[in-house]
Amino acid sequence: MMIDPQLVDYLRGFVPERDALLQELEQRAEEGYIPILDLESAGFLRVLLAMTRPQRILEVGTAIGYSTIWFGRHSEAQITTMERDPERAAEARVNLQRAGLGERVELLEGDALDMIEGLGMYDLIFLDAAKGQYPRFLELLTPHLTEGGVLLSDNVLFQGMVSGEAEVKHKLRTMINRLREYNQLIAAHPAYVTTFLPLGDGLAISVKKA
């Protein structure tokens, strides 16, 4: 069952007030129909970062840099983020500079599927890219996550469609089937311990075993 909207509003009331830049990006995302991190998920992210204290973070899917700023504001980590849309990447660069994170964030522009192999090791990986490619991302990202590191996957319930609660439009069926496949893969993966949270559009939290 997806989380009740009234409960969502209640939980969002506990997320600390965002600064002017984050509020501006929230409005920009709403007006431009740009998917960004839900507030209740952002609240969870703050706690996760405080618990794990990652030194290196990889974000797959930058968009306009909203979640990247959350990572930067609530950790001391060096951050690598990847975005394939040139216009959004350019906008994200400006926003990251405005947030004072230009020196701590490396933004790679291009298809993440083509760039991951050449990357190093990370303590936390945030997967928020093309949903239909999540199974492939899992295969590529696992070698780059440290033992005890966290893989955080967003949108794994996708508007209730993945769990079968909402009707799946024909054009979305392939993507929804891939997300269902991903959830089964990550839940049973021998390298991870995984749980799912009905926050935002669904989060999967996976810890890599030693």
N, C-alpha and C positions, 0 to 999 in steps of 0.2 A: 504494500500500500504506500502510495506517495504521501509525503508529509502534508498535513493539513495547512492550508493557506493562513488560517488564523494563528496557528502555532508558528509558522514562518515569521509572520509579523512580530510575534512576541519575542522570538529568538533574536531577530534583527535589532530589537530594541536594546539588547545587551552589547552590541558591537560598538566600541568607542567611536565617538564622532570623528569623521575623517577630515583631513585638512582640505584647504580650498582646491588644491590640485586634484586630489582623488575625487572630490565631489564634482569637479568640472569634467573629469573623465567618465564618471558615472552618467552624467547628463549627455555627454557626447556619445557614449555607447547606446544609451536609450534612444536618442534621436536618430542615430545612424544604423540602428539594428545590428550593433556589433556585440557579439557574445563576450562577456567578461565574467570574472569570478563573482559568484553570488556572495552577498554580505555574510550570510551565515557560514558559508564555506571559508570566507576570509577570516572570520572569527576563530574557526577551528585551526586554520593555518597558523595564526599567531601562537596558539598553544603548542602546536606541533613543532614549530621552530624553536620555541622556548625549551621544549623537552629534548629535542635532538641536537640542537646547536650545530648545524652543518657548517662545514668549512667551504664546501664547493657545491653549488646548486646548478642543475641543468633544467631549463624550462623548454619544452617542445611546444611551441605555439605562443608567440608574443602578443599578437594582435596590436593594440595601441599601447602596450606596456603597463596596463593597470595591475595585473597580478605580479609583474616583475617588480613594481614599486613596493608592493606589500612584502615581497621577499627581501628587498633591500632595506626597508624600514624596520623590519623585525628580525634581522639577522646581521651578522658581520661577514657573511659568506661572500666569496667571489662567485659571480653569477654568469653563466653562459645561457643565452636565450636565442631561439631560432624562429624565424618568420619567413614564409615563402612569398607573401604578398608585398611587392615593393612599396606600394603606397602606405600600407600599414607599418611596414618596417621604418620608413622615413618618419612617419608620425611618432612612432615609438621612440626613436632616437631623440627627437625633440623633447618628448615628455620625460625621458630618463635624464636628460641634461637638466631640465627644469627641476627635477626631483633631487638633483645633486648626486646622481648615481652614475654619471658618465664614466668615471674612472674605475668603478667596481663592476660594471656590467659589460660583457662582450656580446654584442648583437650580431648574429650570423644570418645573412640573408640568403635564402635559397630553400630547396626542398630538404627537409630534415632527413628523409630516408637516404639521401645521397651524402649527407655530412656526418652522420653519427659515427660511422666506422673510424673516422680519423680523430675522434675526441678522446679525452682522458678519462679519469675516474671521478665519480661524484658521490657525495654522501646523501643527497636528496635529488630525485628526479620528478618533475611535475609534467605529466603527459596531458596535453590539452590541444592536440592537433587534429588532423583528419580522422574522424571516428571510424571510418571504414578501414583504416590502416592500423588500428590498434593491435591486432594480432601480430602484424609484421613489426611494429614498433617494439613490442614486448621482446621479440627475438633479438632485435638489434640493441636494445637498451640494457638488457640484463648483464652483458659482460662489462658494462661501464658503471655499474652500481657497486659500491663497496660492500663488504660483508657487514651486516647490521644496518645498512643504508635503507632508505625509504623510497619506494616508488608510489607516488600519489597520482591516481588516474581520475580525471574529471569527466563528467557527463556519462557515466556508465549506466545510468537508468534512462537517460534521454526522454524527458517529458512523459514518463510512464509507459513508453512504448516497449522498452526492453523487457519489462516484467509482464507484458501482455495486458496491462490495464487500459491502455488507450489504443484506438484503432490506428494501424500503421498504413500511411499513404503509400501508394505503389512506388513512388519515386524514392521513398526512404527505406524500402524493405531490405535492400542489400546492406545498407549501413546498419540497420537495426540487427540484422542477422550476424553481422561481423561483431557488433558489440556484445551480443549474446555469446558468440564464440569466445570473445576476449574474456568475458566474465568467467566462463567455464575454465578457460586456460589458466587464468591467474589464480583462481580459487584452488585448482588442483596442482599447480606448478610445484615441482619438487624443490625449487630454489627459494620459495617464498612462503611466508605465513601471511594470510590475507583476510581482511574483513571488509565489509561494505557498510557505508553509512548513507542514509536517505537525507543527506544535506544538499541543498541546492538542487542540482540536476543529477545527483548521485556521485559519491566518491568511493573509490576503492583504495584502501591503504594496505600496502604490501611491504613487509620487512624481509630483506634478503637474509637467508640463513647463513650462519658461519660454516 
